[in-house]
C-alpha cells in the first residue's frame, strides 16, 4: 500500500475534541435556560390559562354561596288602576237616612245629609304599594352543604390546574431534550462531513497522480452524498423539535432556543421511591369522594326544616298619598318543611351514595394503574441507562479502532474501505451515544411525571 500523509492532523484533532466535548461529563449545576423556559411555558400556555379562568369562576361561585347566608334587600312597587269587577254593596242610605232626617227635623238644620247606598270595588283603584324587603335565612341545611361543595370544587379545580402544569412541564422537558438530541446529531454529522470532504479531496489528488484507482474516489463521493442526506434529515428533525417546543411555550414557531451545556447521565435517585400519592389524579379523586359525601348530606337535608325571616318597610295608599297613615312595616318568620315528596328525596340519596361508592372503587383502580405506570417508567429508565453505558463503551472502542485504522492507512497498511468502515463505526457510535443519553433524560422526565416529584412553583 502507498503511504498517505496528506490528511491534515488538525482534522482528526478537531473531530476528537468535538466528540469529547459532546459527551464528557460536565458538572451541570443548574439548567437555567430550561428552568426559565418551563416558567415561561407555565405562564403563557393557553390551556393552563383556561383552567385558571375556570378556577376564578369556582372562587366566585364560593363567594356567591357564602353571600346566601347574609341579608338580602330588595325594593318593589306596584300601582293599580282598576274599574269594574267584583264589588261589595254597602247600604249606607238605607241604614242612616231615616235617622238623619229625624235629627235634621229635631235640630231644625240640615247638618245630617242624605247618604247614597255604596257599591265598593274589590279591586283597588289608583292604589300604590312600595316597599323594601330584607330577607335573612336562619336555618337552611341546603345552603350549608352548598357552601361546602363550592369550597371543595375550588380545591378540585386547583388540582386540575396542577395536573395541566405537571403535564406541560413533562412535555416541555421532553421537547427540550429532543431538541438537544437533534442539535448534537447535526454537530456530529457536520464534523463527519468535514472529515469525508477532506478524504474526498485527498483521494481525488491521489487519483489524479495515479496513486489510487477510481473506486476510492467514487466511494468517497458516495459517503459525502449519504452524510449530506442524513444532515438534511437531521436538520428537519431539529426544525420539527424547535417548532413543537415553541408551540408549548406559546411563542412564534421559528424562535431560536437557547440551550444549556450538554448534560451528563442523570442520577437515578428517583428509582428508590414507589410513591404516587402526590399525583393530582388521586388528589382529585379524594376531593371527589368528599364532594359526594356532601352531596349525600345535601340530599338528606330535606329532613331539616328551613327557617327564615323577612322585614318589609313600605308605604301604600290611594292617589299617591304618603303620610303617617300610609307608612307601614311587616315582620315575618317563615318555616318550610318537606314532609312528603313521593320518594324523590330517597332516590336522590341513593344516587349520591352510589356515586360515592363508584368514586372509591375508581380511586383504588387508579392507584394501582399509577403504580404500574411508575414501575414501567423505572424499567424504561434502567434500560435507557444501560443502553447509554453500552453506547459509551462502544464509542470508546470505535474511537480506538478508528485511530488505529487511521495510522495503518497513513502507513499504507490498510485500504480506504477499511478506514471508511472505521469512520462509519465511530460516527454511528457517536450518534447512538447521543440518542441513548437524551433518551435517559426523557425517561427520567417520565418518572418525574409518574411520581409527581417535580416541584411546581
FIGU-989566 format. One record per residue (C-alpha): x, y, z; residue in three letters. Coordinates in steps of 0.2 Angstrom, whole numbers, plus 5000, padded with zeros to 4 digits. Layout:
N
px: X py: Y pz: Z resn: ALA
...
END
This chain:
457
px: 5000 py: 5000 pz: 5000 resn: UNK
px: 5005 py: 5018 pz: 4997 resn: UNK
px: 5008 py: 5029 pz: 5012 resn: UNK
px: 4996 py: 5043 pz: 5013 resn: UNK
px: 5002 py: 5058 pz: 5023 resn: UNK
px: 4991 py: 5071 pz: 5015 resn: UNK
px: 4977 py: 5070 pz: 5029 resn: UNK
px: 4980 py: 5086 pz: 5040 resn: UNK
px: 4982 py: 5081 pz: 5058 resn: UNK
px: 4971 py: 5095 pz: 5063 resn: UNK
px: 4955 py: 5087 pz: 5055 resn: UNK
px: 4957 py: 5072 pz: 5067 resn: UNK
px: 4960 py: 5083 pz: 5082 resn: UNK
px: 4945 py: 5094 pz: 5078 resn: UNK
px: 4934 py: 5078 pz: 5077 resn: UNK
px: 4940 py: 5070 pz: 5093 resn: UNK
px: 4939 py: 5086 pz: 5103 resn: UNK
px: 4921 py: 5089 pz: 5097 resn: UNK
px: 4916 py: 5072 pz: 5101 resn: UNK
px: 4924 py: 5073 pz: 5118 resn: UNK
px: 4915 py: 5090 pz: 5122 resn: UNK
px: 4899 py: 5082 pz: 5117 resn: UNK
px: 4900 py: 5068 pz: 5128 resn: UNK
px: 4911 py: 5072 pz: 5143 resn: UNK
px: 4903 py: 5073 pz: 5160 resn: UNK
px: 4900 py: 5091 pz: 5163 resn: UNK
px: 4896 py: 5097 pz: 5180 resn: UNK
px: 4879 py: 5105 pz: 5177 resn: UNK
px: 4874 py: 5114 pz: 5192 resn: UNK
px: 4858 py: 5121 pz: 5186 resn: UNK
px: 4849 py: 5121 pz: 5169 resn: UNK
px: 4845 py: 5139 pz: 5170 resn: UNK
px: 4838 py: 5141 pz: 5152 resn: UNK
px: 4827 py: 5125 pz: 5154 resn: UNK
px: 4820 py: 5132 pz: 5171 resn: UNK
px: 4816 py: 5148 pz: 5163 resn: UNK
px: 4808 py: 5140 pz: 5148 resn: UNK
px: 4797 py: 5130 pz: 5160 resn: UNK
px: 4792 py: 5145 pz: 5169 resn: UNK
px: 4788 py: 5154 pz: 5153 resn: UNK
px: 4778 py: 5139 pz: 5147 resn: UNK
px: 4768 py: 5139 pz: 5163 resn: UNK
px: 4764 py: 5157 pz: 5162 resn: UNK
px: 4759 py: 5158 pz: 5144 resn: UNK
px: 4751 py: 5141 pz: 5140 resn: UNK
px: 4733 py: 5144 pz: 5134 resn: UNK
px: 4726 py: 5128 pz: 5141 resn: UNK
px: 4733 py: 5132 pz: 5159 resn: UNK
px: 4726 py: 5150 pz: 5157 resn: UNK
px: 4709 py: 5142 pz: 5153 resn: UNK
px: 4710 py: 5132 pz: 5168 resn: UNK
px: 4715 py: 5147 pz: 5178 resn: UNK
px: 4699 py: 5156 pz: 5172 resn: UNK
px: 4689 py: 5141 pz: 5177 resn: UNK
px: 4697 py: 5142 pz: 5195 resn: UNK
px: 4692 py: 5160 pz: 5196 resn: UNK
px: 4674 py: 5155 pz: 5191 resn: UNK
px: 4674 py: 5142 pz: 5205 resn: UNK
px: 4680 py: 5155 pz: 5218 resn: UNK
px: 4666 py: 5167 pz: 5213 resn: UNK
px: 4654 py: 5153 pz: 5215 resn: UNK
px: 4660 py: 5150 pz: 5233 resn: UNK
px: 4658 py: 5169 pz: 5236 resn: UNK
px: 4641 py: 5168 pz: 5230 resn: UNK
px: 4637 py: 5153 pz: 5241 resn: UNK
px: 4644 py: 5162 pz: 5256 resn: UNK
px: 4633 py: 5178 pz: 5252 resn: UNK
px: 4617 py: 5167 pz: 5253 resn: UNK
px: 4619 py: 5167 pz: 5272 resn: UNK
px: 4619 py: 5186 pz: 5273 resn: UNK
px: 4604 py: 5198 pz: 5272 resn: UNK
px: 4597 py: 5202 pz: 5255 resn: UNK
px: 4587 py: 5219 pz: 5252 resn: UNK
px: 4576 py: 5221 pz: 5238 resn: UNK
px: 4564 py: 5235 pz: 5233 resn: UNK
px: 4547 py: 5233 pz: 5224 resn: UNK
px: 4532 py: 5243 pz: 5220 resn: UNK
px: 4515 py: 5241 pz: 5212 resn: UNK
px: 4502 py: 5253 pz: 5206 resn: UNK
px: 4484 py: 5248 pz: 5202 resn: UNK
px: 4472 py: 5257 pz: 5191 resn: UNK
px: 4455 py: 5247 pz: 5191 resn: UNK
px: 4437 py: 5249 pz: 5186 resn: UNK
px: 4423 py: 5236 pz: 5186 resn: UNK
px: 4424 py: 5218 pz: 5193 resn: UNK
px: 4418 py: 5212 pz: 5209 resn: UNK
px: 4411 py: 5224 pz: 5222 resn: UNK
px: 4403 py: 5225 pz: 5239 resn: UNK
px: 4386 py: 5234 pz: 5241 resn: UNK
px: 4385 py: 5244 pz: 5257 resn: UNK
px: 4368 py: 5251 pz: 5261 resn: UNK
px: 4373 py: 5267 pz: 5269 resn: UNK
px: 4357 py: 5277 pz: 5264 resn: UNK
px: 4345 py: 5263 pz: 5270 resn: UNK
px: 4354 py: 5262 pz: 5287 resn: UNK
px: 4356 py: 5281 pz: 5291 resn: UNK
px: 4345 py: 5292 pz: 5280 resn: UNK
px: 4329 py: 5289 pz: 5291 resn: UNK
px: 4339 py: 5293 pz: 5307 resn: UNK
px: 4347 py: 5308 pz: 5299 resn: UNK
px: 4330 py: 5315 pz: 5293 resn: UNK
px: 4324 py: 5314 pz: 5311 resn: UNK
px: 4339 py: 5323 pz: 5318 resn: UNK
px: 4338 py: 5337 pz: 5305 resn: UNK
px: 4319 py: 5339 pz: 5310 resn: UNK
px: 4323 py: 5339 pz: 5329 resn: UNK
px: 4338 py: 5352 pz: 5326 resn: UNK
px: 4329 py: 5362 pz: 5313 resn: UNK
px: 4345 py: 5361 pz: 5302 resn: UNK
px: 4352 py: 5351 pz: 5288 resn: UNK
px: 4368 py: 5346 pz: 5296 resn: UNK
px: 4364 py: 5327 pz: 5293 resn: UNK
px: 4364 py: 5325 pz: 5274 resn: UNK
px: 4356 py: 5311 pz: 5265 resn: UNK
px: 4368 py: 5297 pz: 5260 resn: UNK
px: 4368 py: 5286 pz: 5244 resn: UNK
px: 4370 py: 5267 pz: 5245 resn: UNK
px: 4388 py: 5262 pz: 5241 resn: UNK
px: 4395 py: 5249 pz: 5229 resn: UNK
px: 4414 py: 5247 pz: 5234 resn: UNK
px: 4425 py: 5239 pz: 5221 resn: UNK
px: 4436 py: 5224 pz: 5227 resn: UNK
px: 4450 py: 5229 pz: 5215 resn: UNK
px: 4459 py: 5244 pz: 5222 resn: UNK
px: 4459 py: 5259 pz: 5210 resn: UNK
px: 4473 py: 5272 pz: 5209 resn: UNK
px: 4482 py: 5262 pz: 5223 resn: UNK
px: 4501 py: 5260 pz: 5225 resn: UNK
px: 4512 py: 5249 pz: 5237 resn: UNK
px: 4530 py: 5252 pz: 5238 resn: UNK
px: 4542 py: 5243 pz: 5250 resn: UNK
px: 4559 py: 5237 pz: 5254 resn: UNK
px: 4560 py: 5219 pz: 5259 resn: UNK
px: 4575 py: 5212 pz: 5269 resn: UNK
px: 4577 py: 5193 pz: 5270 resn: UNK
px: 4588 py: 5183 pz: 5281 resn: UNK
px: 4589 py: 5164 pz: 5282 resn: UNK
px: 4590 py: 5157 pz: 5300 resn: UNK
px: 4592 py: 5139 pz: 5297 resn: UNK
px: 4594 py: 5131 pz: 5279 resn: UNK
px: 4604 py: 5115 pz: 5278 resn: UNK
px: 4605 py: 5116 pz: 5259 resn: UNK
px: 4615 py: 5132 pz: 5260 resn: UNK
px: 4627 py: 5124 pz: 5272 resn: UNK
px: 4631 py: 5109 pz: 5261 resn: UNK
px: 4631 py: 5120 pz: 5245 resn: UNK
px: 4645 py: 5131 pz: 5253 resn: UNK
px: 4655 py: 5116 pz: 5257 resn: UNK
px: 4653 py: 5109 pz: 5240 resn: UNK
px: 4658 py: 5125 pz: 5232 resn: UNK
px: 4674 py: 5126 pz: 5243 resn: UNK
px: 4679 py: 5108 pz: 5238 resn: UNK
px: 4676 py: 5112 pz: 5219 resn: UNK
px: 4689 py: 5126 pz: 5221 resn: UNK
px: 4701 py: 5113 pz: 5228 resn: UNK
px: 4696 py: 5101 pz: 5214 resn: UNK
px: 4700 py: 5115 pz: 5201 resn: UNK
px: 4717 py: 5119 pz: 5209 resn: UNK
px: 4721 py: 5101 pz: 5207 resn: UNK
px: 4716 py: 5101 pz: 5189 resn: UNK
px: 4727 py: 5117 pz: 5186 resn: UNK
px: 4742 py: 5107 pz: 5194 resn: UNK
px: 4738 py: 5092 pz: 5183 resn: UNK
px: 4739 py: 5103 pz: 5167 resn: UNK
px: 4755 py: 5111 pz: 5173 resn: UNK
px: 4764 py: 5095 pz: 5178 resn: UNK
px: 4759 py: 5088 pz: 5161 resn: UNK
px: 4766 py: 5103 pz: 5152 resn: UNK
px: 4782 py: 5103 pz: 5162 resn: UNK
px: 4784 py: 5085 pz: 5156 resn: UNK
px: 4781 py: 5090 pz: 5138 resn: UNK
px: 4792 py: 5105 pz: 5138 resn: UNK
px: 4807 py: 5095 pz: 5146 resn: UNK
px: 4804 py: 5081 pz: 5133 resn: UNK
px: 4804 py: 5093 pz: 5119 resn: UNK
px: 4819 py: 5102 pz: 5125 resn: UNK
px: 4829 py: 5085 pz: 5127 resn: UNK
px: 4823 py: 5080 pz: 5109 resn: UNK
px: 4829 py: 5097 pz: 5103 resn: UNK
px: 4846 py: 5095 pz: 5111 resn: UNK
px: 4847 py: 5077 pz: 5104 resn: UNK
px: 4844 py: 5084 pz: 5086 resn: UNK
px: 4857 py: 5098 pz: 5088 resn: UNK
px: 4870 py: 5086 pz: 5094 resn: UNK
px: 4866 py: 5075 pz: 5079 resn: UNK
px: 4868 py: 5089 pz: 5067 resn: UNK
px: 4885 py: 5093 pz: 5075 resn: UNK
px: 4891 py: 5075 pz: 5073 resn: UNK
px: 4886 py: 5075 pz: 5055 resn: UNK
px: 4894 py: 5092 pz: 5052 resn: UNK
px: 4910 py: 5085 pz: 5059 resn: UNK
px: 4910 py: 5069 pz: 5050 resn: UNK
px: 4906 py: 5078 pz: 5034 resn: UNK
px: 4921 py: 5089 pz: 5035 resn: UNK
px: 4931 py: 5073 pz: 5038 resn: UNK
px: 4924 py: 5065 pz: 5022 resn: UNK
px: 4926 py: 5080 pz: 5012 resn: UNK
px: 4944 py: 5081 pz: 5016 resn: UNK
px: 4946 py: 5062 pz: 5012 resn: UNK
px: 4937 py: 5065 pz: 4996 resn: UNK
px: 4949 py: 5079 pz: 4992 resn: UNK
px: 4964 py: 5069 pz: 4996 resn: UNK
px: 4958 py: 5054 pz: 4986 resn: UNK
px: 4955 py: 5065 pz: 4971 resn: UNK
px: 4973 py: 5071 pz: 4972 resn: UNK
px: 4979 py: 5054 pz: 4973 resn: UNK
px: 4969 py: 5048 pz: 4959 resn: UNK
px: 4975 py: 5062 pz: 4948 resn: UNK
px: 4993 py: 5057 pz: 4952 resn: UNK
px: 4989 py: 5039 pz: 4948 resn: UNK
px: 4992 py: 5033 pz: 4965 resn: UNK
px: 4975 py: 5025 pz: 4968 resn: UNK
px: 4961 py: 5019 pz: 4957 resn: UNK
px: 4944 py: 5027 pz: 4954 resn: UNK
px: 4935 py: 5016 pz: 4967 resn: UNK
px: 4941 py: 5026 pz: 4982 resn: UNK
px: 4936 py: 5042 pz: 4974 resn: UNK
px: 4918 py: 5036 pz: 4970 resn: UNK
px: 4916 py: 5028 pz: 4987 resn: UNK
px: 4922 py: 5045 pz: 4995 resn: UNK
px: 4909 py: 5054 pz: 4984 resn: UNK
px: 4895 py: 5042 pz: 4989 resn: UNK
px: 4899 py: 5044 pz: 5008 resn: UNK
px: 4898 py: 5063 pz: 5006 resn: UNK
px: 4881 py: 5062 pz: 4997 resn: UNK
px: 4875 py: 5050 pz: 5011 resn: UNK
px: 4880 py: 5061 pz: 5025 resn: UNK
px: 4873 py: 5076 pz: 5016 resn: UNK
px: 4856 py: 5067 pz: 5015 resn: UNK
px: 4857 py: 5062 pz: 5034 resn: UNK
px: 4862 py: 5080 pz: 5038 resn: UNK
px: 4846 py: 5087 pz: 5029 resn: UNK
px: 4836 py: 5074 pz: 5038 resn: UNK
px: 4843 py: 5079 pz: 5055 resn: UNK
px: 4840 py: 5097 pz: 5051 resn: UNK
px: 4822 py: 5094 pz: 5048 resn: UNK
px: 4821 py: 5084 pz: 5064 resn: UNK
px: 4829 py: 5099 pz: 5073 resn: UNK
px: 4816 py: 5110 pz: 5065 resn: UNK
px: 4801 py: 5100 pz: 5070 resn: UNK
px: 4808 py: 5099 pz: 5088 resn: UNK
px: 4810 py: 5118 pz: 5088 resn: UNK
px: 4793 py: 5121 pz: 5082 resn: UNK
px: 4785 py: 5109 pz: 5095 resn: UNK
px: 4795 py: 5117 pz: 5109 resn: UNK
px: 4790 py: 5134 pz: 5104 resn: UNK
px: 4772 py: 5129 pz: 5102 resn: UNK
px: 4772 py: 5123 pz: 5120 resn: UNK
px: 4778 py: 5140 pz: 5126 resn: UNK
px: 4766 py: 5149 pz: 5115 resn: UNK
px: 4779 py: 5158 pz: 5105 resn: UNK
px: 4782 py: 5160 pz: 5087 resn: UNK
px: 4787 py: 5143 pz: 5080 resn: UNK
px: 4803 py: 5149 pz: 5072 resn: UNK
px: 4810 py: 5157 pz: 5088 resn: UNK
px: 4828 py: 5151 pz: 5092 resn: UNK
px: 4831 py: 5141 pz: 5108 resn: UNK
px: 4845 py: 5145 pz: 5120 resn: UNK
px: 4852 py: 5128 pz: 5127 resn: UNK
px: 4862 py: 5124 pz: 5142 resn: UNK
px: 4878 py: 5114 pz: 5142 resn: UNK
px: 4876 py: 5096 pz: 5136 resn: UNK
px: 4870 py: 5086 pz: 5152 resn: UNK
px: 4879 py: 5071 pz: 5158 resn: UNK
px: 4870 py: 5055 pz: 5163 resn: UNK
px: 4857 py: 5059 pz: 5176 resn: UNK
px: 4857 py: 5051 pz: 5193 resn: UNK
px: 4844 py: 5038 pz: 5197 resn: UNK
px: 4838 py: 5044 pz: 5214 resn: UNK
px: 4820 py: 5044 pz: 5209 resn: UNK
px: 4821 py: 5025 pz: 5207 resn: UNK
px: 4821 py: 5022 pz: 5226 resn: UNK
px: 4803 py: 5029 pz: 5228 resn: UNK
px: 4787 py: 5020 pz: 5224 resn: UNK
px: 4776 py: 5034 pz: 5230 resn: UNK
px: 4762 py: 5041 pz: 5219 resn: UNK
px: 4751 py: 5049 pz: 5232 resn: UNK
px: 4756 py: 5066 pz: 5226 resn: UNK
px: 4748 py: 5063 pz: 5209 resn: UNK
px: 4735 py: 5075 pz: 5205 resn: UNK
px: 4724 py: 5062 pz: 5199 resn: UNK
px: 4722 py: 5054 pz: 5216 resn: UNK
px: 4720 py: 5071 pz: 5224 resn: UNK
px: 4706 py: 5074 pz: 5213 resn: UNK
px: 4698 py: 5058 pz: 5217 resn: UNK
px: 4699 py: 5061 pz: 5236 resn: UNK
px: 4691 py: 5078 pz: 5234 resn: UNK
px: 4678 py: 5070 pz: 5223 resn: UNK
px: 4674 py: 5057 pz: 5237 resn: UNK
px: 4672 py: 5072 pz: 5249 resn: UNK
px: 4661 py: 5081 pz: 5237 resn: UNK
px: 4650 py: 5065 pz: 5235 resn: UNK
px: 4648 py: 5064 pz: 5254 resn: UNK
px: 4642 py: 5082 pz: 5255 resn: UNK
px: 4630 py: 5078 pz: 5240 resn: UNK
px: 4623 py: 5064 pz: 5251 resn: UNK
px: 4621 py: 5076 pz: 5265 resn: UNK
px: 4613 py: 5089 pz: 5253 resn: UNK
px: 4600 py: 5075 pz: 5248 resn: UNK
px: 4596 py: 5072 pz: 5266 resn: UNK
px: 4595 py: 5090 pz: 5271 resn: UNK
px: 4576 py: 5089 pz: 5267 resn: UNK
px: 4574 py: 5081 pz: 5285 resn: UNK
px: 4579 py: 5098 pz: 5292 resn: UNK
px: 4566 py: 5112 pz: 5291 resn: UNK
px: 4570 py: 5129 pz: 5283 resn: UNK
px: 4568 py: 5144 pz: 5294 resn: UNK
px: 4569 py: 5162 pz: 5288 resn: UNK
px: 4564 py: 5179 pz: 5292 resn: UNK
px: 4559 py: 5195 pz: 5282 resn: UNK
px: 4555 py: 5213 pz: 5286 resn: UNK
px: 4545 py: 5224 pz: 5275 resn: UNK
px: 4546 py: 5243 pz: 5276 resn: UNK
px: 4535 py: 5252 pz: 5264 resn: UNK
px: 4520 py: 5264 pz: 5260 resn: UNK
px: 4503 py: 5260 pz: 5252 resn: UNK
px: 4489 py: 5272 pz: 5249 resn: UNK
px: 4477 py: 5279 pz: 5236 resn: UNK
px: 4480 py: 5294 pz: 5225 resn: UNK
px: 4499 py: 5293 pz: 5229 resn: UNK
px: 4497 py: 5299 pz: 5246 resn: UNK
px: 4512 py: 5297 pz: 5258 resn: UNK
px: 4510 py: 5301 pz: 5276 resn: UNK
px: 4510 py: 5293 pz: 5293 resn: UNK
px: 4494 py: 5283 pz: 5289 resn: UNK
px: 4502 py: 5276 pz: 5273 resn: UNK
px: 4519 py: 5270 pz: 5280 resn: UNK
px: 4520 py: 5253 pz: 5287 resn: UNK
px: 4531 py: 5239 pz: 5292 resn: UNK
px: 4529 py: 5220 pz: 5292 resn: UNK
px: 4540 py: 5207 pz: 5301 resn: UNK
px: 4538 py: 5189 pz: 5297 resn: UNK
px: 4546 py: 5172 pz: 5301 resn: UNK
px: 4544 py: 5158 pz: 5289 resn: UNK
px: 4546 py: 5139 pz: 5291 resn: UNK
px: 4546 py: 5126 pz: 5277 resn: UNK
px: 4547 py: 5108 pz: 5280 resn: UNK
px: 4546 py: 5095 pz: 5266 resn: UNK
px: 4535 py: 5081 pz: 5273 resn: UNK
px: 4531 py: 5071 pz: 5258 resn: UNK
px: 4538 py: 5071 pz: 5240 resn: UNK
px: 4533 py: 5053 pz: 5233 resn: UNK
px: 4550 py: 5046 pz: 5237 resn: UNK
px: 4560 py: 5059 pz: 5227 resn: UNK
px: 4572 py: 5063 pz: 5241 resn: UNK
px: 4576 py: 5045 pz: 5245 resn: UNK
px: 4580 py: 5042 pz: 5227 resn: UNK
px: 4592 py: 5057 pz: 5227 resn: UNK
px: 4601 py: 5049 pz: 5242 resn: UNK
px: 4603 py: 5033 pz: 5234 resn: UNK
px: 4610 py: 5041 pz: 5219 resn: UNK
px: 4623 py: 5051 pz: 5229 resn: UNK
px: 4628 py: 5035 pz: 5239 resn: UNK
px: 4631 py: 5025 pz: 5223 resn: UNK
px: 4641 py: 5039 pz: 5216 resn: UNK
px: 4652 py: 5039 pz: 5232 resn: UNK
px: 4655 py: 5020 pz: 5230 resn: UNK
px: 4659 py: 5022 pz: 5212 resn: UNK
px: 4672 py: 5035 pz: 5216 resn: UNK
px: 4680 py: 5025 pz: 5230 resn: UNK
px: 4681 py: 5010 pz: 5218 resn: UNK
px: 4689 py: 5021 pz: 5204 resn: UNK
px: 4702 py: 5028 pz: 5217 resn: UNK
px: 4708 py: 5010 pz: 5221 resn: UNK
px: 4709 py: 5006 pz: 5202 resn: UNK
px: 4718 py: 5022 pz: 5198 resn: UNK
px: 4731 py: 5020 pz: 5212 resn: UNK
px: 4736 py: 5003 pz: 5205 resn: UNK
px: 4736 py: 5010 pz: 5187 resn: UNK
px: 4748 py: 5024 pz: 5193 resn: UNK
px: 4759 py: 5012 pz: 5202 resn: UNK
px: 4760 py: 5001 pz: 5187 resn: UNK
px: 4765 py: 5016 pz: 5176 resn: UNK
px: 4778 py: 5021 pz: 5188 resn: UNK
px: 4786 py: 5004 pz: 5188 resn: UNK
px: 4786 py: 5004 pz: 5169 resn: UNK
px: 4794 py: 5021 pz: 5169 resn: UNK
px: 4808 py: 5015 pz: 5181 resn: UNK
px: 4811 py: 5000 pz: 5170 resn: UNK
px: 4812 py: 5011 pz: 5155 resn: UNK
px: 4825 py: 5022 pz: 5164 resn: UNK
px: 4836 py: 5007 pz: 5169 resn: UNK
px: 4835 py: 5001 pz: 5151 resn: UNK
px: 4840 py: 5018 pz: 5144 resn: UNK
px: 4854 py: 5020 pz: 5157 resn: UNK
px: 4861 py: 5003 pz: 5152 resn: UNK
px: 4859 py: 5007 pz: 5133 resn: UNK
px: 4869 py: 5023 pz: 5137 resn: UNK
px: 4883 py: 5014 pz: 5146 resn: UNK
px: 4884 py: 5001 pz: 5132 resn: UNK
px: 4885 py: 5016 pz: 5119 resn: UNK
px: 4898 py: 5024 pz: 5129 resn: UNK
px: 4909 py: 5008 pz: 5129 resn: UNK
px: 4905 py: 5006 pz: 5110 resn: UNK
px: 4910 py: 5024 pz: 5107 resn: UNK
px: 4927 py: 5022 pz: 5116 resn: UNK
px: 4930 py: 5006 pz: 5107 resn: UNK
px: 4926 py: 5013 pz: 5090 resn: UNK
px: 4937 py: 5028 pz: 5093 resn: UNK
px: 4952 py: 5017 pz: 5097 resn: UNK
px: 4948 py: 5007 pz: 5082 resn: UNK
px: 4947 py: 5022 pz: 5071 resn: UNK
px: 4963 py: 5030 pz: 5077 resn: UNK
px: 4972 py: 5013 pz: 5074 resn: UNK
px: 4965 py: 5012 pz: 5057 resn: UNK
px: 4970 py: 5030 pz: 5053 resn: UNK
px: 4988 py: 5026 pz: 5057 resn: UNK
px: 4988 py: 5010 pz: 5047 resn: UNK
px: 4980 py: 5019 pz: 5032 resn: UNK
px: 4993 py: 5033 pz: 5033 resn: UNK
px: 5007 py: 5020 pz: 5034 resn: UNK
px: 5000 py: 5011 pz: 5019 resn: UNK
px: 4995 py: 4995 pz: 5029 resn: UNK
px: 4976 py: 4997 pz: 5026 resn: UNK
px: 4965 py: 5001 pz: 5012 resn: UNK
px: 4952 py: 5015 pz: 5011 resn: UNK
px: 4937 py: 5004 pz: 5013 resn: UNK
px: 4944 py: 4998 pz: 5030 resn: UNK
px: 4947 py: 5016 pz: 5035 resn: UNK
px: 4929 py: 5021 pz: 5029 resn: UNK
px: 4922 py: 5006 pz: 5039 resn: UNK
px: 4931 py: 5013 pz: 5055 resn: UNK
px: 4924 py: 5030 pz: 5052 resn: UNK
px: 4907 py: 5024 pz: 5050 resn: UNK
px: 4908 py: 5014 pz: 5066 resn: UNK
px: 4914 py: 5029 pz: 5075 resn: UNK
px: 4901 py: 5040 pz: 5069 resn: UNK
px: 4887 py: 5028 pz: 5072 resn: UNK
px: 4894 py: 5026 pz: 5090 resn: UNK
px: 4893 py: 5044 pz: 5092 resn: UNK
px: 4875 py: 5045 pz: 5086 resn: UNK
px: 4870 py: 5030 pz: 5097 resn: UNK
px: 4878 py: 5038 pz: 5112 resn: UNK
px: 4869 py: 5054 pz: 5109 resn: UNK
px: 4852 py: 5046 pz: 5107 resn: UNK
px: 4855 py: 5035 pz: 5122 resn: UNK
px: 4860 py: 5050 pz: 5133 resn: UNK
px: 4844 py: 5060 pz: 5129 resn: UNK
px: 4833 py: 5045 pz: 5130 resn: UNK
px: 4839 py: 5043 pz: 5148 resn: UNK
px: 4834 py: 5061 pz: 5152 resn: UNK
px: 4817 py: 5059 pz: 5143 resn: UNK
px: 4815 py: 5043 pz: 5154 resn: UNK
px: 4819 py: 5052 pz: 5169 resn: UNK
px: 4807 py: 5066 pz: 5165 resn: UNK
px: 4793 py: 5052 pz: 5163 resn: UNK
px: 4797 py: 5046 pz: 5180 resn: UNK
px: 4796 py: 5064 pz: 5187 resn: UNK
px: 4778 py: 5064 pz: 5179 resn: UNK
px: 4774 py: 5047 pz: 5186 resn: UNK
px: 4778 py: 5051 pz: 5204 resn: UNK
px: 4774 py: 5069 pz: 5203 resn: UNK
px: 4792 py: 5073 pz: 5210 resn: UNK
px: 4795 py: 5089 pz: 5200 resn: UNK
px: 4792 py: 5104 pz: 5211 resn: UNK
px: 4779 py: 5116 pz: 5203 resn: UNK
px: 4780 py: 5134 pz: 5209 resn: UNK
END
